Amino acid sequence: MRKIVSSDKAPKAIGPYSQGVKAGGFVFFSGQIPLDPVTGELMGTSAAEQASQVMQNIAAVLEAAGLGFNDVVKTTIFLTDLADFAVVNEIYGGCFSSEPPARSTVQVSALPRGAKIEIEVIAVERS
């Protein structure tokens, strides 16, 4: 059985996908880019500004599922420039306790709306 997760505190999907889906004890969240939840506009020009907005968006969809960053078990970070790796790590790392989740980071040639960063998240439901 699956259940859709949605929050008006995070940007609406810009394509045919859900913000998140609960299935089999996990919650799979679609990638978040740095869109303002109200206007749908891209926020920030630097990787740091964009990473901060992405993490705020992730916090909102986690909250809608009744979860928090400590429930995240795996993330994937997509960057258009790996030179932004260190600054993104600083912002990303500040959202997790001393035991962050598993993670992959890859450089991609482009992201929707010209974003510099996208992060997707998998979390485990609380029992």
Secondary structure, 3 states (H helix, E strand, C coil): CEEEECCCCCCCCCCCCCCEEEECCEEEEEEECCECCCCCCECCCCHHHHHHHHHHHHHHHHHHCCCCHHHEEEEEEEECCHHHHHHHHHHHHCCCCCCCCEEEEEECCCCHHHCCEEEEEEEECCC
